[in-house]
Amino acid sequence: MNQFKKWALWIATVVIIAIGGYQAWSNSAGVISKDSITIGFIGPLTGENAAIGEGIKNAIALSAKDVDVRVIYEDDQFDGKKGIAAYQKLRTMDKVDAIINTTPTVIDAITPLLQADPIVVIQIAEPELSGDDTIFQIMPSGASLYARLGEMAREDYASFAFVHQEGAAFEKAKNYFKKTYENPSVKFNEYRIDDSKDYRTVIAKMKRDGVIAYTVIATPSVGVQFIKQVKEQGVGSVLVCNADMEVTISEYLKVLPQGVFEGCKSAMFADRMADSFKVAYKNAYGVDAGFATDYGFDAVRIIKNTYDTDNETWVNALKHLLFDGASGRIQFDDLGVRVPEIEEHVFKDGVFVKR
């Protein structure tokens, strides 16, 4: 996830698209007839994040085929500079009607360009900032997961440590957690760590501060070493998992024994991926639908069903969208960020399950 944000329904102007199940989506009667639409996709199709990018690309192709939309695919290799070049090509040469983007650094880089020359963008991974613009984030804000985690921790622990690496995304997660956790009856501790792989000083502070429970938000290589050293130094603080750890748990389990995480609680977006989409994807590609593929599939449907040649009308339709898609119910808040559905998870017998 670290690799890889008030919604009001105005009855007078609401645009409701309620399409349930893949068969209904595939029925031409369920698709609004518009002029030909060209969509540009920017995402990692090569490099270490290629598996995710290719999965999303496949889902987009599957969705576009059913609704007769042309898609032009550009590889950013999860790199901001390459993403800018891809964006400029799509706008100036291909003259696309909309863009589906994945990489956070790319959307952060092109936001000023979008403000000067707006175009609808369906964004998958979370950018650093959100605003009242033409960017609509189909993946809910990861920060909302930390707000829920803070509520969970407040119920169980009178003292808590939030351990994190430097960075705007990590700071944002910490601030959301702190806002819902902190009150006069609990003690909040914050510790920053780097990639030095020596965390004795921080761990000594945890002991001194009497930390009852803690969570770590960091890249897996850093998170693994921190948890490992906490265990080695005999700190009795309870490990509380989080969404970042849940998404990358396979990396943690390469180094740490499964028992370290047994009973570890977390907050995660509810899995609403439609069974019909899973079947359609498996039939088309011979593999299971992976992370964020349902977001890619829905992005095409949203663009197709709300498209208008007048940009202001189109954006207004997206702001008042209510859509049941492959990834579940989609509606955006006043900053164009998907309203989340969150559930509590626990690590049990090697996997995270609903609590």
N, C-alpha and C positions, 0 to 999 in steps of 0.2 A: 504494500500500500504506500509506503514511503517512497517507492520507486514509481513505482507505478504511481452554498453555503446556505418574514411574516407573510404568509400567503393569505390572500383574501379573494373570495369568489364573488365577482360582481355579476349578479343575476341578469342584469339588463344586457350585458355584453359577453356573457360566458360562451365559450366555445367548448362543447362537450363531444369528445370522441370516445365512445365506449365500445370497444371491439374485444370480445372475449374469446381467446383460443386461437390457435394457429389456423384452423380451417376457416374461421371467420375472416382472419386477416387476408387469407389467400383468395377469398371470394372477391371478384372484381366489383361486385355491388357495394362492397365495404370501403372502396377506395374512391376518394374525390378525384374527378377527372380534371386535370390541369394541363397547362402547356408542358412541353418536355422540360425535365429538370436535370441539371448536371450538378453532382455533388463531388467535392474534393475531400479525400481522406488523407490525413497526415498522422503517421504513427510509426513505431519501430518495427520494421519488416526484416531488418538484419541486426546483428549484435546480440547482447546478452538478454534483451527483452523481446526478442523476435517472436518467441512462442506466444506471448500475449498479443503482440501486434498482429500476427498471422491469424490467430483465432478470431480477433475482432474483425479483421478484413474478411474472413470467410463468412461470418455472420452478416456483415454488410452486403456482401455479394449475394447471399441467399435472400435477404430481404429485398434488395434492389431488383433482383430477377422477377420476383412475384409482383412488384408494383411498377415495373418497367421504368426504372430510373437509371441513368448513366452515372457511373462512379469512376473517378480518376484517382489512382492510388499513388501516394508519394511516401517515400521512406525517410524518416528523420533520424533513424538510429538512436533515438532517445537523446538527441542533441539539439539544443536551442538554436544554434546557428544554422544547422541543416534544415530545421523546421521553418525558419524565416525564409530561406531560399525556396523551400517547397511552397510556402504560402504565397510568395510573390509570383511564382510561376502559375499557380492555380488562379490567382486573381487577374494577372495581366495577359497571360497567354491562353489559358483554358477558359477564362471568364465564367467560373463556376457560379451557381446560384446560392450555394451554401457550403459549409465546411464541417466535417466531423473530425475533431482533433482529440488526441489522447494525451500526449506528453505535457506535464505541467509547465516545464520551462519554456516550451514553445508558445503556449497560450499567454504566459506572462510576457514574453518577448513581443508578440504581435498585438497585444491589447492596445497600445498607443496607435498602431496602424489601423486597427478596427475603429477606434474613436474618430480618426480622421476620415475614414472611408468605410462606413459600416456594412457588414454582411452578417447574416445569421450564422452562428457557430454553435453546434452541439458539442459540448466539451465532456469528455469522459472523466479522466483523472482530475483531481482537485487543483485549481490554480492557487497562487498565493493570496490573491485578493479577488473579491467579487463586487460588482456594482450594477447599477441600473443601466444596462447596455444591451447589445445584441448577442451576448454570450449566455447560453443556457446550459447549465451543468446537469447532465443526466445522472451522474453518480452523486448521491447525497454527500454532504460535507463530512469528512472524517472527524472534524472537530466535534460534531454532535455526538459521536460515539464516546468521546472522552467526557462530555457533560454527563452522559448516562453512567459512565464508569465512576465518576465522582459521586453520584447519588448512591451507587451500590456500595462504594467504599465507606461513605459516611454512615451507612446503616450498620456496618460490621466492625469498623476499626476506629479507635480514638486517636491514633497517631499513624500518619501515612507519609511515605516518601515518594516523590515523583522524580525519577531519575531519567535524564534525557541528554542527548547530544545537542550541540549548538545548531541553530538553524531556525528560520521563521516558522516552518511547519511544526517543528517540535515545540517551540514556544507557544504557538497557537493552541496546540493540544493541551499543554500544561495549563494555560490560562482558562480554558473551558473546564478542565477537571477541577481546578482550584475554585472556580466560581461556584460550582455545585457541591463540592466537598466541604469547603471551609465554613466553620461557624464557631462560636465561643467555646463549645464543648469538645472540640477536636484540635489536634495539632498538625499543621501541614508543614512538611519539609521538602525542599527542592535541592537537588544536587545535579550539577552539570558534569558530564564526562566527555572525554575525547577518545581518539583511537590509539592512545598510548599503550593500551593493554595492561596497565598497572593501576589498579583502582583501590589500593590499600588505604590511601588517605580518605577517600570518599566512604569506604566501608567502615573505617574507624569512626567517622562522623555519624554514620547510621547507628553504630553501637552506642556512642556517647549520647545521641539524641533519643535513644530508646524507641526506635522506629518499630512499630508493631507489624506493619505491612508495607509493601513497596511494589511499584511497577517500573518497567524500563521501556522507554521508547527510543530506539536507536537502530542503526543498520544491524542486521543479524550477527555479523562478525564481532561487533562491539557488544551487543546485547548478550551473546553467548558467553564471552569472556567475563563480563561483569557478574552474571548470575553464577557462573562457575566459581569465581573467586569468593562470592558471598557464601556459597556452600562450603568451600574449602576453609574459610576462616571462622566457620561455626556460628554465623549470624542466624538467629532464630526467626528473623522477620519473615512473614508469610508473603510468598510471591503471588501477586495478582497479575494475570495476563491482560492483554489489550488487543485491539484490532490489528495493529501492526504485527504483533507477535503471532496472532492467529493466522494471518495471511502467509507469514513466512515460517511457520512452525517446523516445516520439513528441514529448514536450514539449522534450526536450533537442535533438532533431534539427531543431526549428524554428529554432534559433539556431546550433547548432554543426554543422560538416560531419560527414558520416558517418565519414570517415576518423579522426576523433578517437577513435572507439570501436572501430575495427577491431582484433580480437584481444583485446578487453577481456573478462576472465574474471569470472564471477559464480556464485553459488550460488542455486538456486531450487527450489521445490517441484516434484517430478516431475508432469508433466501426465498425469493418469490419467483425464481426462474420456472417458467411454465413447462410442465411435462411435455406438452405438445411441441414446444420449441426444441427441447432436448432431443426428442425423437426425430424431428425434421433435420436438425443439425447432424445427428449421428448417421441418419440415412444418406445425407448429402456428402459427408466427409469421412465417414468410417471411424470417427473418434468422438469422445464425449465433448460436449460444449464446455469450454473452459472459462476462466476468470474474465468477466466483463463482456463476453460474447453477446449476452442478452441485451446489454446496453447498446452495442453496435447495431444489433438487429432493430431495436426500438427507435434508434436515432433516425434511421431511414424512414420508418413509418411516420414519425412525428413530422419530419420535413415534408414528406409527400402530402400528408393530410392537412397541414396548416398553410402550405405554400400560397403566397400571394405576390404578384409582381410589384405591389406597393409595399415597400419595406416596413413602413409604420404600421400598416394593417397586419402584416405578417407577424411582427413582434408583439402586437397587441393580442393576437390569437394565441401565441405561445405563452404569454403572461397569464392567460385565463384557461390554459389547457387542463383537461382532466382526461387521462388516457389509461386504459388497462392494457398493458403490453406484455411482452415476453418476460420482462423483469419486474412485473407487478404494477401497482398503481403509480402513475407519474403525474405529479403536479409541481409547479415551481413556486417558490416564495417571491417576495418583491425584489430580490436581487438576482432572480433567475437561477436559483439553486433548488435542486429537487428536495421536496419535503421527505424526510427519512422515515422508514419503518425500522425500528430497532428492537432487538431481543437480547436476552441475557444467555450466555453460553458458559459451559464448563468443560474442561478437558477430562475425558473419561475413556480409559482403555485405548489410548492412542489417537483419539480424535476429539474435536470440539463438537458438543451436542447441545441442543436447546436445554436450558436449565429448568 
